[in-house]
């Protein structure tokens, strides 16, 4: 008798969860172990209740803590949880960010019915799995081609910045120079300049003035 693959589903829409469960229930090798409607519920399921499952199906946009924050929590707490992102967003930058945060697969919601069962089995077996549309974007990115700009939540760029990058941008917007920022954050001037360059690249602005404008627009200062 085969060992069951246990799955937890996290999405802020109950109808999506019910649809995923309905598809999963067509395969006798996979079983559901609960669901979560918020990021806090996911963290509570794994931390306070001490649960573990073979695969977590995780949405990115949820109330309170989102999917990015859940993945960061796992990383910080050294929780080795195999995770598949199931999202309506298909921008390659989002895919690359969640891979960096430790997810094992990414499926767009419009192709979930086609891929979800195979994705669960592959990830449970230690493999990575991406739906075909995401595979194409990843291939283009890895081969130096320009993937099509996909859908992404409005606040994604800000979510993708590290706390230290936000600290540096906040001080840049207050007109501190490199040495002053280095002193305030206990960093080397070289590290500050690296953060500055990374911010300019990530936010697609031309200079420190652009960073300051972004910080004001997004209420960072």
ZAMARGU-4260 file (C-alpha; in steps of 0.2 Angstrom, whole numbers, plus 5000, padded with zeros to 4 digits):
<rodrens>
0) 5000/5000/5000 | 5007/5017/4995 | 5010/5030/5008 | 4998/5045/5007 | 5004/5062/5003
5) 4996/5074/5015 | 4993/5092/5009 | 4987/5108/5018 | 4979/5122/5007 | 4980/5140/5010
10) 4970/5153/5001 | 4959/5168/5006 | 4945/5162/4995 | 4935/5147/5001 | 4928/5143/4984
15) 4946/5141/4978 | 4951/5129/4992 | 4935/5119/4988 | 4940/5118/4970 | 4958/5112/4974
20) 4951/5099/4987 | 4939/5093/4974 | 4953/5090/4961 | 4965/5082/4974 | 4951/5070/4980
25) 4951/5062/4963 | 4968/5055/4967 | 4969/5041/4980 | 4987/5044/4984 | 4984/5062/4991
30) 4974/5067/5006 | 4970/5084/5013 | 4976/5089/5031 | 4966/5105/5034 | 4966/5123/5026
35) 4970/5141/5030 | 4962/5157/5025 | 4975/5169/5031 | 4994/5169/5032 | 4992/5170/5051
40) 4982/5154/5050 | 4996/5145/5041 | 5009/5150/5053 | 4998/5145/5068 | 4995/5128/5059
45) 5014/5125/5058 | 5020/5134/5074 | 5007/5133/5088 | 4999/5117/5083 | 5015/5109/5077
50) 5008/5101/5062 | 5018/5095/5047 | 5012/5090/5030 | 5021/5084/5014 | 5016/5098/5004
55) 5009/5116/5007 | 4998/5124/4993 | 5000/5143/4996 | 4992/5158/4989 | 5003/5174/4988
60) 4989/5187/4992 | 4980/5184/5008 | 4974/5196/5022 | 4987/5200/5035 | 5003/5190/5032
65) 5004/5186/5014 | 5013/5171/5005 | 5029/5180/5005 | 5029/5183/5023 | 5024/5165/5026
70) 5039/5159/5016 | 5051/5171/5025 | 5044/5164/5042 | 5048/5147/5037 | 5066/5152/5031
75) 5069/5162/5048 | 5062/5148/5058 | 5072/5135/5048 | 5056/5125/5044 | 5059/5114/5029
80) 5042/5114/5022 | 5039/5109/5004 | 5028/5122/4996 | 5019/5125/4980 | 5013/5143/4976
85) 4996/5143/4968 | 4993/5161/4962 | 4984/5171/4949 | 5000/5181/4946 | 5012/5176/4933
90) 5026/5189/4933 | 5043/5181/4932 | 5050/5192/4946 | 5037/5185/4958 | 5042/5168/4953
95) 5060/5171/4955 | 5057/5179/4972 | 5047/5165/4979 | 5060/5152/4973 | 5073/5163/4982
100) 5062/5161/4998 | 5062/5142/4996 | 5046/5137/4987 | 5047/5121/4977 | 5034/5124/4964
105) 5023/5138/4956 | 5007/5135/4947 | 4995/5149/4940 | 4977/5147/4945 | 4971/5146/4927
110) 4981/5130/4925 | 4978/5122/4942 | 4966/5108/4937 | 4979/5102/4924 | 4994/5103/4935
115) 4990/5102/4954 | 4990/5083/4956 | 5007/5081/4946 | 5014/5096/4955 | 5010/5088/4972
120) 5017/5071/4968 | 5033/5079/4961 | 5036/5091/4975 | 5033/5078/4988 | 5046/5067/4979
125) 5059/5081/4981 | 5057/5088/4964 | 5053/5106/4958 | 5037/5109/4947 | 5031/5123/4937
130) 5016/5125/4926 | 5019/5126/4908 | 5017/5145/4906 | 5029/5148/4921 | 5041/5136/4913
135) 5042/5146/4897 | 5045/5162/4907 | 5059/5154/4918 | 5067/5148/4902 | 5067/5165/4894
140) 5074/5173/4910 | 5088/5160/4912 | 5093/5161/4893 | 5094/5180/4894 | 5078/5183/4884
145) 5065/5195/4890 | 5050/5186/4897 | 5033/5194/4894 | 5028/5206/4909 | 5015/5197/4919
150) 5003/5201/4932 | 5009/5206/4949 | 5001/5214/4965 | 5003/5233/4966 | 5014/5232/4981
155) 5025/5217/4975 | 5041/5228/4973 | 5040/5234/4990 | 5037/5217/4997 | 5052/5211/4988
160) 5064/5223/4996 | 5073/5218/5012 | 5072/5227/5028 | 5089/5233/5026 | 5086/5240/5009
165) 5071/5249/5015 | 5081/5256/5029 | 5094/5263/5017 | 5081/5270/5005 | 5073/5279/5020
170) 5089/5287/5025 | 5093/5291/5006 | 5076/5300/5005 | 5081/5311/5021 | 5097/5316/5011
175) 5110/5307/5021 | 5126/5303/5012 | 5134/5286/5011 | 5145/5288/5026 | 5131/5295/5037
180) 5120/5280/5032 | 5134/5268/5035 | 5137/5275/5052 | 5118/5275/5057 | 5116/5257/5051
185) 5133/5250/5057 | 5137/5245/5039 | 5152/5248/5028 | 5151/5262/5015 | 5153/5249/5001
190) 5139/5239/5008 | 5128/5255/5008 | 5133/5258/4990 | 5128/5240/4985 | 5111/5242/4993
195) 5109/5259/4983 | 5113/5251/4967 | 5102/5236/4970 | 5087/5248/4975 | 5090/5258/4959
200) 5090/5242/4949 | 5075/5234/4958 | 5064/5250/4957 | 5069/5255/4940 | 5074/5272/4944
205) 5089/5282/4938 | 5096/5289/4954 | 5094/5293/4972 | 5081/5307/4968 | 5071/5293/4960
210) 5073/5282/4976 | 5067/5297/4987 | 5052/5300/4976 | 5048/5281/4977 | 5049/5282/4996
215) 5038/5297/4998 | 5025/5289/4985 | 5024/5273/4995 | 5024/5281/5012 | 5041/5274/5018
220) 5045/5291/5025
</rodrens>
